[in-house]
Amino acid sequence: MTTKEDRNELTLEDYKTLFEGLYPQLCELAYKYLNDLECSKDLVEEVFVNVWEDGIVFENENHTTSYFYKAVKNTCLNYLKNKTQTFK
């Protein structure tokens, strides 16, 4: 992972293609943790927005896929952790 200054930034079209390719798989992953389809979709979209807003770019496709899977997993775990703490 690098910043915009180190590499060429993804164009909006590149980012759209990335989103369309990974979104269904990432929603399935999130659903396995959350058992709530709408919440899963929201959290996956949040991860994509954060990556776009932070200007994160990747060295290659493998890094990109791995990053998104880890980010979605961690976002789901944080969501569940915060949800559990709310009920205590």
PyMOL Python script that loads the backbone (N, CA, C, O; Angstrom):
from pymol import cmd

cmd.read_pdbstr("""\
ATOM      1  N   MET A   1       0.845  -1.175   0.000  1.00  0.00           N
ATOM      2  CA  MET A   1       0.000   0.000   0.000  1.00  0.00           C
ATOM      3  C   MET A   1       0.890   1.237   0.000  1.00  0.00           C
ATOM      4  O   MET A   1       1.868   1.312   0.743  1.00  0.00           O
ATOM      5  N   THR A   2       0.543   2.189  -0.830  1.00  0.00           N
ATOM      6  CA  THR A   2       1.286   3.434  -0.907  1.00  0.00           C
ATOM      7  C   THR A   2       0.308   4.588  -1.008  1.00  0.00           C
ATOM      8  O   THR A   2      -0.898   4.378  -1.133  1.00  0.00           O
ATOM      9  N   THR A   3       0.819   5.788  -0.956  1.00  0.00           N
ATOM     10  CA  THR A   3      -0.037   6.958  -1.077  1.00  0.00           C
ATOM     11  C   THR A   3      -0.050   7.445  -2.514  1.00  0.00           C
ATOM     12  O   THR A   3       0.696   6.951  -3.360  1.00  0.00           O
ATOM     13  N   LYS A   4      -0.905   8.416  -2.775  1.00  0.00           N
ATOM     14  CA  LYS A   4      -1.035   8.971  -4.128  1.00  0.00           C
ATOM     15  C   LYS A   4       0.287   9.501  -4.659  1.00  0.00           C
ATOM     16  O   LYS A   4       0.561   9.406  -5.856  1.00  0.00           O
ATOM     17  N   GLU A   5       1.103  10.055  -3.783  1.00  0.00           N
ATOM     18  CA  GLU A   5       2.338  10.670  -4.226  1.00  0.00           C
ATOM     19  C   GLU A   5       3.336   9.639  -4.760  1.00  0.00           C
ATOM     20  O   GLU A   5       4.172   9.964  -5.603  1.00  0.00           O
ATOM     21  N   ASP A   6       3.251   8.385  -4.265  1.00  0.00           N
ATOM     22  CA  ASP A   6       4.210   7.361  -4.650  1.00  0.00           C
ATOM     23  C   ASP A   6       3.853   6.669  -5.959  1.00  0.00           C
ATOM     24  O   ASP A   6       4.741   6.189  -6.664  1.00  0.00           O
ATOM     25  N   ARG A   7       2.581   6.612  -6.291  1.00  0.00           N
ATOM     26  CA  ARG A   7       2.122   5.865  -7.458  1.00  0.00           C
ATOM     27  C   ARG A   7       1.069   6.678  -8.201  1.00  0.00           C
ATOM     28  O   ARG A   7       0.568   7.687  -7.705  1.00  0.00           O
ATOM     29  N   ASN A   8       0.752   6.214  -9.392  1.00  0.00           N
ATOM     30  CA  ASN A   8      -0.337   6.842 -10.128  1.00  0.00           C
ATOM     31  C   ASN A   8      -1.653   6.537  -9.440  1.00  0.00           C
ATOM     32  O   ASN A   8      -1.919   5.399  -9.053  1.00  0.00           O
ATOM     33  N   GLU A   9      -2.452   7.540  -9.296  1.00  0.00           N
ATOM     34  CA  GLU A   9      -3.748   7.411  -8.646  1.00  0.00           C
ATOM     35  C   GLU A   9      -4.725   6.679  -9.573  1.00  0.00           C
ATOM     36  O   GLU A   9      -4.678   6.847 -10.792  1.00  0.00           O
ATOM     37  N   LEU A  10      -5.610   5.867  -8.986  1.00  0.00           N
ATOM     38  CA  LEU A  10      -6.646   5.208  -9.774  1.00  0.00           C
ATOM     39  C   LEU A  10      -7.616   6.247 -10.307  1.00  0.00           C
ATOM     40  O   LEU A  10      -7.979   7.193  -9.609  1.00  0.00           O
ATOM     41  N   THR A  11      -8.026   6.059 -11.542  1.00  0.00           N
ATOM     42  CA  THR A  11      -9.062   6.927 -12.086  1.00  0.00           C
ATOM     43  C   THR A  11     -10.407   6.482 -11.530  1.00  0.00           C
ATOM     44  O   THR A  11     -10.525   5.392 -10.972  1.00  0.00           O
ATOM     45  N   LEU A  12     -11.397   7.312 -11.681  1.00  0.00           N
ATOM     46  CA  LEU A  12     -12.737   6.964 -11.227  1.00  0.00           C
ATOM     47  C   LEU A  12     -13.228   5.709 -11.946  1.00  0.00           C
ATOM     48  O   LEU A  12     -13.894   4.869 -11.342  1.00  0.00           O
ATOM     49  N   GLU A  13     -12.906   5.580 -13.218  1.00  0.00           N
ATOM     50  CA  GLU A  13     -13.300   4.392 -13.985  1.00  0.00           C
ATOM     51  C   GLU A  13     -12.609   3.136 -13.463  1.00  0.00           C
ATOM     52  O   GLU A  13     -13.237   2.084 -13.341  1.00  0.00           O
ATOM     53  N   ASP A  14     -11.320   3.245 -13.154  1.00  0.00           N
ATOM     54  CA  ASP A  14     -10.588   2.110 -12.570  1.00  0.00           C
ATOM     55  C   ASP A  14     -11.213   1.702 -11.240  1.00  0.00           C
ATOM     56  O   ASP A  14     -11.388   0.519 -10.950  1.00  0.00           O
ATOM     57  N   TYR A  15     -11.536   2.697 -10.453  1.00  0.00           N
ATOM     58  CA  TYR A  15     -12.107   2.439  -9.130  1.00  0.00           C
ATOM     59  C   TYR A  15     -13.485   1.794  -9.252  1.00  0.00           C
ATOM     60  O   TYR A  15     -13.829   0.901  -8.477  1.00  0.00           O
ATOM     61  N   LYS A  16     -14.265   2.247 -10.221  1.00  0.00           N
ATOM     62  CA  LYS A  16     -15.591   1.664 -10.464  1.00  0.00           C
ATOM     63  C   LYS A  16     -15.458   0.197 -10.853  1.00  0.00           C
ATOM     64  O   LYS A  16     -16.227  -0.639 -10.380  1.00  0.00           O
ATOM     65  N   THR A  17     -14.506  -0.120 -11.697  1.00  0.00           N
ATOM     66  CA  THR A  17     -14.263  -1.500 -12.110  1.00  0.00           C
ATOM     67  C   THR A  17     -13.848  -2.356 -10.916  1.00  0.00           C
ATOM     68  O   THR A  17     -14.304  -3.490 -10.769  1.00  0.00           O
ATOM     69  N   LEU A  18     -12.991  -1.814 -10.075  1.00  0.00           N
ATOM     70  CA  LEU A  18     -12.567  -2.504  -8.864  1.00  0.00           C
ATOM     71  C   LEU A  18     -13.761  -2.775  -7.949  1.00  0.00           C
ATOM     72  O   LEU A  18     -13.919  -3.882  -7.434  1.00  0.00           O
ATOM     73  N   PHE A  19     -14.581  -1.774  -7.755  1.00  0.00           N
ATOM     74  CA  PHE A  19     -15.770  -1.910  -6.915  1.00  0.00           C
ATOM     75  C   PHE A  19     -16.693  -2.996  -7.457  1.00  0.00           C
ATOM     76  O   PHE A  19     -17.135  -3.869  -6.709  1.00  0.00           O
ATOM     77  N   GLU A  20     -16.982  -2.945  -8.746  1.00  0.00           N
ATOM     78  CA  GLU A  20     -17.895  -3.914  -9.353  1.00  0.00           C
ATOM     79  C   GLU A  20     -17.345  -5.339  -9.277  1.00  0.00           C
ATOM     80  O   GLU A  20     -18.115  -6.294  -9.179  1.00  0.00           O
ATOM     81  N   GLY A  21     -16.034  -5.488  -9.322  1.00  0.00           N
ATOM     82  CA  GLY A  21     -15.423  -6.809  -9.264  1.00  0.00           C
ATOM     83  C   GLY A  21     -15.385  -7.412  -7.874  1.00  0.00           C
ATOM     84  O   GLY A  21     -15.556  -8.620  -7.713  1.00  0.00           O
ATOM     85  N   LEU A  22     -15.161  -6.576  -6.866  1.00  0.00           N
ATOM     86  CA  LEU A  22     -14.990  -7.083  -5.500  1.00  0.00           C
ATOM     87  C   LEU A  22     -16.234  -6.990  -4.629  1.00  0.00           C
ATOM     88  O   LEU A  22     -16.373  -7.753  -3.673  1.00  0.00           O
ATOM     89  N   TYR A  23     -17.127  -6.084  -4.937  1.00  0.00           N
ATOM     90  CA  TYR A  23     -18.270  -5.810  -4.062  1.00  0.00           C
ATOM     91  C   TYR A  23     -19.098  -7.056  -3.716  1.00  0.00           C
ATOM     92  O   TYR A  23     -19.372  -7.274  -2.536  1.00  0.00           O
ATOM     93  N   PRO A  24     -19.506  -7.878  -4.683  1.00  0.00           N
ATOM     94  CA  PRO A  24     -20.332  -9.038  -4.321  1.00  0.00           C
ATOM     95  C   PRO A  24     -19.615 -10.008  -3.374  1.00  0.00           C
ATOM     96  O   PRO A  24     -20.217 -10.498  -2.418  1.00  0.00           O
ATOM     97  N   GLN A  25     -18.356 -10.280  -3.632  1.00  0.00           N
ATOM     98  CA  GLN A  25     -17.577 -11.191  -2.793  1.00  0.00           C
ATOM     99  C   GLN A  25     -17.408 -10.633  -1.385  1.00  0.00           C
ATOM    100  O   GLN A  25     -17.513 -11.365  -0.401  1.00  0.00           O
ATOM    101  N   LEU A  26     -17.148  -9.348  -1.301  1.00  0.00           N
ATOM    102  CA  LEU A  26     -16.945  -8.724   0.002  1.00  0.00           C
ATOM    103  C   LEU A  26     -18.242  -8.655   0.805  1.00  0.00           C
ATOM    104  O   LEU A  26     -18.226  -8.758   2.031  1.00  0.00           O
ATOM    105  N   CYS A  27     -19.358  -8.482   0.113  1.00  0.00           N
ATOM    106  CA  CYS A  27     -20.658  -8.517   0.802  1.00  0.00           C
ATOM    107  C   CYS A  27     -20.924  -9.902   1.379  1.00  0.00           C
ATOM    108  O   CYS A  27     -21.447 -10.026   2.487  1.00  0.00           O
ATOM    109  N   GLU A  28     -20.566 -10.936   0.635  1.00  0.00           N
ATOM    110  CA  GLU A  28     -20.715 -12.300   1.149  1.00  0.00           C
ATOM    111  C   GLU A  28     -19.851 -12.522   2.380  1.00  0.00           C
ATOM    112  O   GLU A  28     -20.295 -13.128   3.355  1.00  0.00           O
ATOM    113  N   LEU A  29     -18.626 -12.035   2.337  1.00  0.00           N
ATOM    114  CA  LEU A  29     -17.739 -12.152   3.494  1.00  0.00           C
ATOM    115  C   LEU A  29     -18.338 -11.437   4.701  1.00  0.00           C
ATOM    116  O   LEU A  29     -18.394 -11.999   5.795  1.00  0.00           O
ATOM    117  N   ALA A  30     -18.777 -10.222   4.505  1.00  0.00           N
ATOM    118  CA  ALA A  30     -19.356  -9.447   5.608  1.00  0.00           C
ATOM    119  C   ALA A  30     -20.605 -10.131   6.155  1.00  0.00           C
ATOM    120  O   ALA A  30     -20.830 -10.141   7.365  1.00  0.00           O
ATOM    121  N   TYR A  31     -21.403 -10.692   5.283  1.00  0.00           N
ATOM    122  CA  TYR A  31     -22.627 -11.367   5.707  1.00  0.00           C
ATOM    123  C   TYR A  31     -22.327 -12.564   6.602  1.00  0.00           C
ATOM    124  O   TYR A  31     -23.091 -12.854   7.522  1.00  0.00           O
ATOM    125  N   LYS A  32     -21.231 -13.254   6.344  1.00  0.00           N
ATOM    126  CA  LYS A  32     -20.838 -14.388   7.188  1.00  0.00           C
ATOM    127  C   LYS A  32     -20.575 -13.946   8.626  1.00  0.00           C
ATOM    128  O   LYS A  32     -20.787 -14.715   9.563  1.00  0.00           O
ATOM    129  N   TYR A  33     -20.121 -12.731   8.797  1.00  0.00           N
ATOM    130  CA  TYR A  33     -19.872 -12.205  10.141  1.00  0.00           C
ATOM    131  C   TYR A  33     -21.131 -11.599  10.762  1.00  0.00           C
ATOM    132  O   TYR A  33     -21.364 -11.740  11.962  1.00  0.00           O
ATOM    133  N   LEU A  34     -21.930 -10.934   9.955  1.00  0.00           N
ATOM    134  CA  LEU A  34     -23.002 -10.096  10.495  1.00  0.00           C
ATOM    135  C   LEU A  34     -24.402 -10.705  10.405  1.00  0.00           C
ATOM    136  O   LEU A  34     -25.285 -10.338  11.180  1.00  0.00           O
ATOM    137  N   ASN A  35     -24.610 -11.618   9.481  1.00  0.00           N
ATOM    138  CA  ASN A  35     -25.944 -12.196   9.246  1.00  0.00           C
ATOM    139  C   ASN A  35     -27.005 -11.126   9.006  1.00  0.00           C
ATOM    140  O   ASN A  35     -28.160 -11.284   9.401  1.00  0.00           O
ATOM    141  N   ASP A  36     -26.606 -10.053   8.365  1.00  0.00           N
ATOM    142  CA  ASP A  36     -27.513  -8.947   8.042  1.00  0.00           C
ATOM    143  C   ASP A  36     -27.049  -8.377   6.704  1.00  0.00           C
ATOM    144  O   ASP A  36     -26.010  -7.722   6.618  1.00  0.00           O
ATOM    145  N   LEU A  37     -27.839  -8.640   5.663  1.00  0.00           N
ATOM    146  CA  LEU A  37     -27.417  -8.271   4.315  1.00  0.00           C
ATOM    147  C   LEU A  37     -27.266  -6.765   4.137  1.00  0.00           C
ATOM    148  O   LEU A  37     -26.275  -6.310   3.566  1.00  0.00           O
ATOM    149  N   GLU A  38     -28.225  -5.991   4.614  1.00  0.00           N
ATOM    150  CA  GLU A  38     -28.157  -4.531   4.439  1.00  0.00           C
ATOM    151  C   GLU A  38     -26.975  -3.938   5.198  1.00  0.00           C
ATOM    152  O   GLU A  38     -26.285  -3.057   4.684  1.00  0.00           O
ATOM    153  N   CYS A  39     -26.744  -4.405   6.391  1.00  0.00           N
ATOM    154  CA  CYS A  39     -25.598  -3.926   7.170  1.00  0.00           C
ATOM    155  C   CYS A  39     -24.293  -4.324   6.476  1.00  0.00           C
ATOM    156  O   CYS A  39     -23.340  -3.546   6.443  1.00  0.00           O
ATOM    157  N   SER A  40     -24.256  -5.529   5.928  1.00  0.00           N
ATOM    158  CA  SER A  40     -23.065  -5.993   5.209  1.00  0.00           C
ATOM    159  C   SER A  40     -22.759  -5.087   4.032  1.00  0.00           C
ATOM    160  O   SER A  40     -21.615  -4.679   3.831  1.00  0.00           O
ATOM    161  N   LYS A  41     -23.782  -4.775   3.258  1.00  0.00           N
ATOM    162  CA  LYS A  41     -23.597  -3.886   2.109  1.00  0.00           C
ATOM    163  C   LYS A  41     -23.093  -2.513   2.549  1.00  0.00           C
ATOM    164  O   LYS A  41     -22.193  -1.949   1.927  1.00  0.00           O
ATOM    165  N   ASP A  42     -23.669  -1.985   3.613  1.00  0.00           N
ATOM    166  CA  ASP A  42     -23.262  -0.673   4.109  1.00  0.00           C
ATOM    167  C   ASP A  42     -21.798  -0.659   4.543  1.00  0.00           C
ATOM    168  O   ASP A  42     -21.061   0.279   4.236  1.00  0.00           O
ATOM    169  N   LEU A  43     -21.381  -1.705   5.259  1.00  0.00           N
ATOM    170  CA  LEU A  43     -20.004  -1.737   5.737  1.00  0.00           C
ATOM    171  C   LEU A  43     -19.006  -1.890   4.593  1.00  0.00           C
ATOM    172  O   LEU A  43     -17.929  -1.294   4.621  1.00  0.00           O
ATOM    173  N   VAL A  44     -19.361  -2.688   3.589  1.00  0.00           N
ATOM    174  CA  VAL A  44     -18.470  -2.848   2.427  1.00  0.00           C
ATOM    175  C   VAL A  44     -18.362  -1.517   1.680  1.00  0.00           C
ATOM    176  O   VAL A  44     -17.270  -1.118   1.275  1.00  0.00           O
ATOM    177  N   GLU A  45     -19.466  -0.846   1.503  1.00  0.00           N
ATOM    178  CA  GLU A  45     -19.434   0.462   0.841  1.00  0.00           C
ATOM    179  C   GLU A  45     -18.595   1.450   1.638  1.00  0.00           C
ATOM    180  O   GLU A  45     -17.865   2.256   1.061  1.00  0.00           O
ATOM    181  N   GLU A  46     -18.695   1.393   2.950  1.00  0.00           N
ATOM    182  CA  GLU A  46     -17.905   2.273   3.815  1.00  0.00           C
ATOM    183  C   GLU A  46     -16.412   2.042   3.606  1.00  0.00           C
ATOM    184  O   GLU A  46     -15.634   2.994   3.559  1.00  0.00           O
ATOM    185  N   VAL A  47     -16.016   0.787   3.480  1.00  0.00           N
ATOM    186  CA  VAL A  47     -14.600   0.475   3.240  1.00  0.00           C
ATOM    187  C   VAL A  47     -14.146   1.075   1.910  1.00  0.00           C
ATOM    188  O   VAL A  47     -13.075   1.679   1.839  1.00  0.00           O
ATOM    189  N   PHE A  48     -14.940   0.917   0.871  1.00  0.00           N
ATOM    190  CA  PHE A  48     -14.581   1.480  -0.440  1.00  0.00           C
ATOM    191  C   PHE A  48     -14.486   3.005  -0.369  1.00  0.00           C
ATOM    192  O   PHE A  48     -13.563   3.595  -0.931  1.00  0.00           O
ATOM    193  N   VAL A  49     -15.414   3.633   0.303  1.00  0.00           N
ATOM    194  CA  VAL A  49     -15.387   5.099   0.425  1.00  0.00           C
ATOM    195  C   VAL A  49     -14.132   5.543   1.165  1.00  0.00           C
ATOM    196  O   VAL A  49     -13.475   6.502   0.760  1.00  0.00           O
ATOM    197  N   ASN A  50     -13.799   4.849   2.244  1.00  0.00           N
ATOM    198  CA  ASN A  50     -12.608   5.212   3.012  1.00  0.00           C
ATOM    199  C   ASN A  50     -11.335   5.082   2.178  1.00  0.00           C
ATOM    200  O   ASN A  50     -10.452   5.937   2.250  1.00  0.00           O
ATOM    201  N   VAL A  51     -11.244   4.022   1.393  1.00  0.00           N
ATOM    202  CA  VAL A  51     -10.062   3.845   0.536  1.00  0.00           C
ATOM    203  C   VAL A  51      -9.982   4.974  -0.487  1.00  0.00           C
ATOM    204  O   VAL A  51      -8.910   5.530  -0.726  1.00  0.00           O
ATOM    205  N   TRP A  52     -11.118   5.309  -1.087  1.00  0.00           N
ATOM    206  CA  TRP A  52     -11.144   6.387  -2.084  1.00  0.00           C
ATOM    207  C   TRP A  52     -10.762   7.726  -1.447  1.00  0.00           C
ATOM    208  O   TRP A  52      -9.927   8.458  -1.978  1.00  0.00           O
ATOM    209  N   GLU A  53     -11.378   8.036  -0.310  1.00  0.00           N
ATOM    210  CA  GLU A  53     -11.126   9.325   0.345  1.00  0.00           C
ATOM    211  C   GLU A  53      -9.704   9.439   0.872  1.00  0.00           C
ATOM    212  O   GLU A  53      -9.129  10.528   0.882  1.00  0.00           O
ATOM    213  N   ASP A  54      -9.131   8.315   1.313  1.00  0.00           N
ATOM    214  CA  ASP A  54      -7.761   8.334   1.830  1.00  0.00           C
ATOM    215  C   ASP A  54      -6.714   8.308   0.724  1.00  0.00           C
ATOM    216  O   ASP A  54      -5.522   8.481   0.979  1.00  0.00           O
ATOM    217  N   GLY A  55      -7.172   8.090  -0.509  1.00  0.00           N
ATOM    218  CA  GLY A  55      -6.246   8.085  -1.639  1.00  0.00           C
ATOM    219  C   GLY A  55      -5.287   6.916  -1.647  1.00  0.00           C
ATOM    220  O   GLY A  55      -4.165   7.030  -2.139  1.00  0.00           O
ATOM    221  N   ILE A  56      -5.725   5.788  -1.104  1.00  0.00           N
ATOM    222  CA  ILE A  56      -4.871   4.611  -1.061  1.00  0.00           C
ATOM    223  C   ILE A  56      -4.797   3.990  -2.449  1.00  0.00           C
ATOM    224  O   ILE A  56      -5.814   3.786  -3.113  1.00  0.00           O
ATOM    225  N   VAL A  57      -3.579   3.695  -2.869  1.00  0.00           N
ATOM    226  CA  VAL A  57      -3.370   2.983  -4.124  1.00  0.00           C
ATOM    227  C   VAL A  57      -2.525   1.754  -3.822  1.00  0.00           C
ATOM    228  O   VAL A  57      -1.887   1.675  -2.772  1.00  0.00           O
ATOM    229  N   PHE A  58      -2.521   0.817  -4.724  1.00  0.00           N
ATOM    230  CA  PHE A  58      -1.921  -0.479  -4.451  1.00  0.00           C
ATOM    231  C   PHE A  58      -0.866  -0.829  -5.484  1.00  0.00           C
ATOM    232  O   PHE A  58      -0.892  -0.357  -6.621  1.00  0.00           O
ATOM    233  N   GLU A  59       0.067  -1.676  -5.051  1.00  0.00           N
ATOM    234  CA  GLU A  59       1.163  -2.073  -5.928  1.00  0.00           C
ATOM    235  C   GLU A  59       0.689  -2.977  -7.058  1.00  0.00           C
ATOM    236  O   GLU A  59       1.143  -2.856  -8.196  1.00  0.00           O
ATOM    237  N   ASN A  60      -0.226  -3.884  -6.733  1.00  0.00           N
ATOM    238  CA  ASN A  60      -0.734  -4.798  -7.755  1.00  0.00           C
ATOM    239  C   ASN A  60      -2.099  -5.330  -7.327  1.00  0.00           C
ATOM    240  O   ASN A  60      -2.592  -5.004  -6.247  1.00  0.00           O
ATOM    241  N   GLU A  61      -2.698  -6.143  -8.175  1.00  0.00           N
ATOM    242  CA  GLU A  61      -4.056  -6.637  -7.926  1.00  0.00           C
ATOM    243  C   GLU A  61      -4.138  -7.517  -6.688  1.00  0.00           C
ATOM    244  O   GLU A  61      -5.136  -7.471  -5.968  1.00  0.00           O
ATOM    245  N   ASN A  62      -3.109  -8.315  -6.425  1.00  0.00           N
ATOM    246  CA  ASN A  62      -3.122  -9.170  -5.230  1.00  0.00           C
ATOM    247  C   ASN A  62      -3.151  -8.347  -3.953  1.00  0.00           C
ATOM    248  O   ASN A  62      -3.881  -8.678  -3.019  1.00  0.00           O
ATOM    249  N   HIS A  63      -2.374  -7.288  -3.903  1.00  0.00           N
ATOM    250  CA  HIS A  63      -2.383  -6.415  -2.725  1.00  0.00           C
ATOM    251  C   HIS A  63      -3.751  -5.769  -2.554  1.00  0.00           C
ATOM    252  O   HIS A  63      -4.240  -5.623  -1.434  1.00  0.00           O
ATOM    253  N   THR A  64      -4.357  -5.388  -3.655  1.00  0.00           N
ATOM    254  CA  THR A  64      -5.661  -4.739  -3.624  1.00  0.00           C
ATOM    255  C   THR A  64      -6.705  -5.673  -3.029  1.00  0.00           C
ATOM    256  O   THR A  64      -7.426  -5.298  -2.104  1.00  0.00           O
ATOM    257  N   THR A  65      -6.786  -6.875  -3.554  1.00  0.00           N
ATOM    258  CA  THR A  65      -7.775  -7.844  -3.078  1.00  0.00           C
ATOM    259  C   THR A  65      -7.546  -8.174  -1.612  1.00  0.00           C
ATOM    260  O   THR A  65      -8.490  -8.185  -0.822  1.00  0.00           O
ATOM    261  N   SER A  66      -6.314  -8.441  -1.248  1.00  0.00           N
ATOM    262  CA  SER A  66      -6.001  -8.760   0.151  1.00  0.00           C
ATOM    263  C   SER A  66      -6.371  -7.616   1.078  1.00  0.00           C
ATOM    264  O   SER A  66      -6.949  -7.829   2.144  1.00  0.00           O
ATOM    265  N   TYR A  67      -6.038  -6.411   0.670  1.00  0.00           N
ATOM    266  CA  TYR A  67      -6.345  -5.246   1.494  1.00  0.00           C
ATOM    267  C   TYR A  67      -7.844  -5.128   1.741  1.00  0.00           C
ATOM    268  O   TYR A  67      -8.272  -4.928   2.878  1.00  0.00           O
ATOM    269  N   PHE A  68      -8.639  -5.248   0.690  1.00  0.00           N
ATOM    270  CA  PHE A  68     -10.087  -5.105   0.843  1.00  0.00           C
ATOM    271  C   PHE A  68     -10.675  -6.215   1.708  1.00  0.00           C
ATOM    272  O   PHE A  68     -11.545  -5.949   2.537  1.00  0.00           O
ATOM    273  N   TYR A  69     -10.221  -7.440   1.533  1.00  0.00           N
ATOM    274  CA  TYR A  69     -10.727  -8.530   2.371  1.00  0.00           C
ATOM    275  C   TYR A  69     -10.403  -8.284   3.843  1.00  0.00           C
ATOM    276  O   TYR A  69     -11.263  -8.460   4.706  1.00  0.00           O
ATOM    277  N   LYS A  70      -9.178  -7.882   4.128  1.00  0.00           N
ATOM    278  CA  LYS A  70      -8.788  -7.606   5.514  1.00  0.00           C
ATOM    279  C   LYS A  70      -9.551  -6.414   6.076  1.00  0.00           C
ATOM    280  O   LYS A  70      -9.983  -6.434   7.228  1.00  0.00           O
ATOM    281  N   ALA A  71      -9.716  -5.386   5.268  1.00  0.00           N
ATOM    282  CA  ALA A  71     -10.422  -4.190   5.724  1.00  0.00           C
ATOM    283  C   ALA A  71     -11.885  -4.502   6.035  1.00  0.00           C
ATOM    284  O   ALA A  71     -12.422  -4.022   7.033  1.00  0.00           O
ATOM    285  N   VAL A  72     -12.528  -5.298   5.191  1.00  0.00           N
ATOM    286  CA  VAL A  72     -13.928  -5.661   5.437  1.00  0.00           C
ATOM    287  C   VAL A  72     -14.023  -6.531   6.684  1.00  0.00           C
ATOM    288  O   VAL A  72     -14.901  -6.320   7.520  1.00  0.00           O
ATOM    289  N   LYS A  73     -13.142  -7.491   6.813  1.00  0.00           N
ATOM    290  CA  LYS A  73     -13.148  -8.346   8.005  1.00  0.00           C
ATOM    291  C   LYS A  73     -12.983  -7.504   9.264  1.00  0.00           C
ATOM    292  O   LYS A  73     -13.748  -7.655  10.217  1.00  0.00           O
ATOM    293  N   ASN A  74     -11.998  -6.625   9.273  1.00  0.00           N
ATOM    294  CA  ASN A  74     -11.754  -5.793  10.452  1.00  0.00           C
ATOM    295  C   ASN A  74     -12.913  -4.836  10.728  1.00  0.00           C
ATOM    296  O   ASN A  74     -13.249  -4.589  11.886  1.00  0.00           O
ATOM    297  N   THR A  75     -13.516  -4.305   9.691  1.00  0.00           N
ATOM    298  CA  THR A  75     -14.663  -3.419   9.865  1.00  0.00           C
ATOM    299  C   THR A  75     -15.827  -4.182  10.483  1.00  0.00           C
ATOM    300  O   THR A  75     -16.519  -3.658  11.356  1.00  0.00           O
ATOM    301  N   CYS A  76     -16.046  -5.406  10.038  1.00  0.00           N
ATOM    302  CA  CYS A  76     -17.118  -6.240  10.604  1.00  0.00           C
ATOM    303  C   CYS A  76     -16.843  -6.557  12.074  1.00  0.00           C
ATOM    304  O   CYS A  76     -17.733  -6.460  12.919  1.00  0.00           O
ATOM    305  N   LEU A  77     -15.605  -6.935  12.363  1.00  0.00           N
ATOM    306  CA  LEU A  77     -15.265  -7.253  13.752  1.00  0.00           C
ATOM    307  C   LEU A  77     -15.406  -6.034  14.656  1.00  0.00           C
ATOM    308  O   LEU A  77     -15.882  -6.149  15.785  1.00  0.00           O
ATOM    309  N   ASN A  78     -14.997  -4.882  14.170  1.00  0.00           N
ATOM    310  CA  ASN A  78     -15.165  -3.650  14.952  1.00  0.00           C
ATOM    311  C   ASN A  78     -16.641  -3.327  15.166  1.00  0.00           C
ATOM    312  O   ASN A  78     -17.045  -2.901  16.249  1.00  0.00           O
ATOM    313  N   TYR A  79     -17.428  -3.532  14.137  1.00  0.00           N
ATOM    314  CA  TYR A  79     -18.874  -3.294  14.238  1.00  0.00           C
ATOM    315  C   TYR A  79     -19.481  -4.206  15.299  1.00  0.00           C
ATOM    316  O   TYR A  79     -20.253  -3.756  16.146  1.00  0.00           O
ATOM    317  N   LEU A  80     -19.129  -5.485  15.248  1.00  0.00           N
ATOM    318  CA  LEU A  80     -19.664  -6.432  16.230  1.00  0.00           C
ATOM    319  C   LEU A  80     -19.182  -6.106  17.645  1.00  0.00           C
ATOM    320  O   LEU A  80     -19.944  -6.216  18.606  1.00  0.00           O
ATOM    321  N   LYS A  81     -17.942  -5.713  17.766  1.00  0.00           N
ATOM    322  CA  LYS A  81     -17.395  -5.339  19.062  1.00  0.00           C
ATOM    323  C   LYS A  81     -18.139  -4.138  19.646  1.00  0.00           C
ATOM    324  O   LYS A  81     -18.509  -4.138  20.820  1.00  0.00           O
ATOM    325  N   ASN A  82     -18.352  -3.121  18.819  1.00  0.00           N
ATOM    326  CA  ASN A  82     -19.062  -1.929  19.272  1.00  0.00           C
ATOM    327  C   ASN A  82     -20.523  -2.233  19.573  1.00  0.00           C
ATOM    328  O   ASN A  82     -21.091  -1.684  20.516  1.00  0.00           O
ATOM    329  N   LYS A  83     -21.122  -3.092  18.789  1.00  0.00           N
ATOM    330  CA  LYS A  83     -22.514  -3.473  19.005  1.00  0.00           C
ATOM    331  C   LYS A  83     -22.644  -4.224  20.338  1.00  0.00           C
ATOM    332  O   LYS A  83     -23.596  -3.995  21.085  1.00  0.00           O
ATOM    333  N   THR A  84     -21.705  -5.107  20.635  1.00  0.00           N
ATOM    334  CA  THR A  84     -21.721  -5.871  21.879  1.00  0.00           C
ATOM    335  C   THR A  84     -21.512  -4.946  23.085  1.00  0.00           C
ATOM    336  O   THR A  84     -22.163  -5.111  24.117  1.00  0.00           O
ATOM    337  N   GLN A  85     -20.609  -3.981  22.952  1.00  0.00           N
ATOM    338  CA  GLN A  85     -20.339  -3.055  24.054  1.00  0.00           C
ATOM    339  C   GLN A  85     -21.541  -2.165  24.338  1.00  0.00           C
ATOM    340  O   GLN A  85     -21.738  -1.736  25.475  1.00  0.00           O
ATOM    341  N   THR A  86     -22.338  -1.886  23.329  1.00  0.00           N
ATOM    342  CA  THR A  86     -23.513  -1.056  23.500  1.00  0.00           C
ATOM    343  C   THR A  86     -24.547  -1.740  24.395  1.00  0.00           C
ATOM    344  O   THR A  86     -25.262  -1.080  25.149  1.00  0.00           O
ATOM    345  N   PHE A  87     -24.616  -3.067  24.304  1.00  0.00           N
ATOM    346  CA  PHE A  87     -25.604  -3.812  25.062  1.00  0.00           C
ATOM    347  C   PHE A  87     -25.155  -4.153  26.470  1.00  0.00           C
ATOM    348  O   PHE A  87     -25.951  -4.694  27.238  1.00  0.00           O
ATOM    349  N   LYS A  88     -23.944  -3.870  26.838  1.00  0.00           N
ATOM    350  CA  LYS A  88     -23.449  -4.201  28.194  1.00  0.00           C
ATOM    351  C   LYS A  88     -23.880  -3.156  29.193  1.00  0.00           C
ATOM    352  O   LYS A  88     -23.559  -3.265  30.377  1.00  0.00           O
TER     353      LYS A  88
END
""", "prot")
cmd.dss("prot")
cmd.show_as("cartoon", "prot")
cmd.util.cbc("prot")
cmd.orient("prot")
